[in-house]
Structures are given as structure tokens and as C-alpha cells.
């Protein structure tokens, strides 16, 4: 299922490219909405384990997911 997360520290197209370049091989196509505030990242999530892994990987590259 596609899921959208709000993320901190995403500021520009370079941040978007870093996320895509780092994570698309593992998670498939990732969309980053630079127009939203806070910025949004949409990704295909298979299950809770995959979701937790995605959140950890985002944090590892410097983009924390905001709990809503």
C-alpha cells in the first residue's frame, strides 16, 4: 500500500534526490512533495516490518519522520 509520511529536514531538490538515490533500490519508487509543509514522502510499504525499516533508513540519512 502507498503511504505518505511527513518528514523533517527536507529542504530542496538535493534532499529529494538523496532520498531517492539512497532508498529507491530497496523500496521502489519514492515521491517527495517539496510543496507541502512539512515535506511529504510517499512510498510503497508492504508491512509493518517494512515500514519500520523505511523509517529507520530515513533517519539514517538525516530525515526524521514526524509522528502525527
URSULLIN-V52479 format. One record per run of one state. SS is the DSSP state (H for helix, E for strand, C for the rest). FROM is the first residue (numbers start at 1). LEN is the number of residues. If there is no record, write none. Layout:
((SS & FROM & LEN) (SS & FROM & LEN))
This chain:
((C & 1 & 1) (E & 2 & 6) (C & 8 & 5) (H & 13 & 15) (C & 28 & 2) (E & 30 & 4) (C & 34 & 5) (E & 39 & 6) (C & 45 & 3) (H & 48 & 13) (C & 61 & 4) (E & 65 & 1) (C & 66 & 3))
